[in-house]
Amino acid sequence: MGKINKREIIIEEAAKIFKAKGFAASSMRELAEQVGVEAASLYNHIRSKDEILEEICFKVAHIYMSSILAVDDLEISSTEKIKRIISAHIQLVTTHSNDVAVANVDWKNLSETKKNLYKEIRKGYEQRIAAIIKKGIETGEFKDVNVSVALFTLLSAIRWVEQWFKPNRSISAEELEKDMITLLINGLKK
Amino acid sequence: MGKINKREIIIEEAAKIFKAKGFAASSMRELAEQVGVEAASLYNHIRSKDEILEEICFKVAHIYMSSILAVDDLEISSTEKIKRIISAHIQLVTTHSNDVAVANVDWKNLSETKKNLYKEIRKGYEQRIAAIIKKGIETGEFKDVNVSVALFTLLSAIRWVEQWFKPNRSISAEELEKDMITLLINGLKK
């Protein structure tokens, strides 16, 4: 198995363990066991537990950010933009559920510098969605609600899908996406 | 200061620390410093860090449960029931923000027995709300969406208010409550 693949496998397994036990309570020894290698040999592929956390958090942050950059400048309605953002979120959450779970909770455990960077990316991301909502209110597409309330209602609803959605539930990712768009867009729409 | 008060203060300060750093990364030494006593004297009031976590999680679980029991048997519409549940949630989140933050994330760190009990209470709670949503769909008050999607969209949106709502933001708890009800109820309503 190549070095890059091994690294990816380590990070994938780490995300599972961090999700189950939290970052602080997870050990490199446990991770090594899970991957099926000696603890010492993990360090041929990654430098530290902190590095794994960074990789997971920034992977998620960058996917979120790309999904909004992809719609931000399009000449479509605010409603359509929010729909696409919801879809992208749900796809991320359903395909990278462990990564999203870890980023949602354990970004607090990033080093000070990385934590500030993470918060900055997240803030930029939230501001872009807030701007779309604000525009939708101004054009009369959306109800005249507080922009922060609308923003965080939307973000919370989609960000925490990873906590309860399981592919073996009696609902598909497609149905989930369709119904969440129905609920969230109708909530916003005037 | 009486023993009961001191205990309450310890638990309050613990919730702040657990929220900021996570349960696993928080120490009794740090808690003692925060409370302004010797670490050893904490144990006159509480048995362990685990006991504090239990107290916080079950306090939150019981408030949630009472809020739903208070509306469950009333002869009011499903819409009105959901409105009242949202209000109760938002009041809890805005008045006990640290407790809710800890319960939301660190219930995973409860001992096996307590964790199972916690999950059972939460499940009962979710089932009662699901039943209200189901009834609302049957009576034609709500849209015909998947009940789990509606349930968790609602719960996520209100459960995570503690992560972003700060009383010093330019929005009051009342405005928050009004706008969240608008967004969530209109999302559901047929």
Boltz contact constraints between the chains, C-beta under 6 A:
constraints:
  - contact:
      token1: [A, 22]
      token2: [B, 24]
      max_distance: 6.0
  - contact:
      token1: [A, 24]
      token2: [B, 22]
      max_distance: 6.0
  - contact:
      token1: [A, 24]
      token2: [B, 24]
      max_distance: 6.0
  - contact:
      token1: [A, 24]
      token2: [B, 25]
      max_distance: 6.0
  - contact:
      token1: [A, 25]
      token2: [B, 24]
      max_distance: 6.0
  - contact:
      token1: [A, 105]
      token2: [B, 105]
      max_distance: 6.0
  - contact:
      token1: [A, 145]
      token2: [B, 179]
      max_distance: 6.0
  - contact:
      token1: [A, 145]
      token2: [B, 182]
      max_distance: 6.0
  - contact:
      token1: [A, 146]
      token2: [B, 171]
      max_distance: 6.0
  - contact:
      token1: [A, 146]
      token2: [B, 175]
      max_distance: 6.0
  - contact:
      token1: [A, 146]
      token2: [B, 179]
      max_distance: 6.0
  - contact:
      token1: [A, 149]
      token2: [B, 176]
      max_distance: 6.0
  - contact:
      token1: [A, 149]
      token2: [B, 179]
      max_distance: 6.0
  - contact:
      token1: [A, 152]
      token2: [B, 164]
      max_distance: 6.0
  - contact:
      token1: [A, 153]
      token2: [B, 157]
      max_distance: 6.0
  - contact:
      token1: [A, 153]
      token2: [B, 183]
      max_distance: 6.0
  - contact:
      token1: [A, 156]
      token2: [B, 156]
      max_distance: 6.0
  - contact:
      token1: [A, 156]
      token2: [B, 157]
      max_distance: 6.0
  - contact:
      token1: [A, 156]
      token2: [B, 160]
      max_distance: 6.0
  - contact:
      token1: [A, 157]
      token2: [B, 153]
      max_distance: 6.0
  - contact:
      token1: [A, 157]
      token2: [B, 156]
      max_distance: 6.0
  - contact:
      token1: [A, 157]
      token2: [B, 157]
      max_distance: 6.0
  - contact:
      token1: [A, 160]
      token2: [B, 156]
      max_distance: 6.0
  - contact:
      token1: [A, 164]
      token2: [B, 152]
      max_distance: 6.0
  - contact:
      token1: [A, 171]
      token2: [B, 146]
      max_distance: 6.0
  - contact:
      token1: [A, 175]
      token2: [B, 146]
      max_distance: 6.0
  - contact:
      token1: [A, 176]
      token2: [B, 149]
      max_distance: 6.0
  - contact:
      token1: [A, 179]
      token2: [B, 145]
      max_distance: 6.0
  - contact:
      token1: [A, 179]
      token2: [B, 146]
      max_distance: 6.0
  - contact:
      token1: [A, 179]
      token2: [B, 149]
      max_distance: 6.0
  - contact:
      token1: [A, 180]
      token2: [B, 149]
      max_distance: 6.0
  - contact:
      token1: [A, 182]
      token2: [B, 145]
      max_distance: 6.0
  - contact:
      token1: [A, 183]
      token2: [B, 153]
      max_distance: 6.0
  - contact:
      token1: [A, 183]
      token2: [B, 187]
      max_distance: 6.0
  - contact:
      token1: [A, 186]
      token2: [B, 187]
      max_distance: 6.0
  - contact:
      token1: [A, 187]
      token2: [B, 183]
      max_distance: 6.0
  - contact:
      token1: [A, 187]
      token2: [B, 186]
      max_distance: 6.0
  - contact:
      token1: [A, 187]
      token2: [B, 187]
      max_distance: 6.0
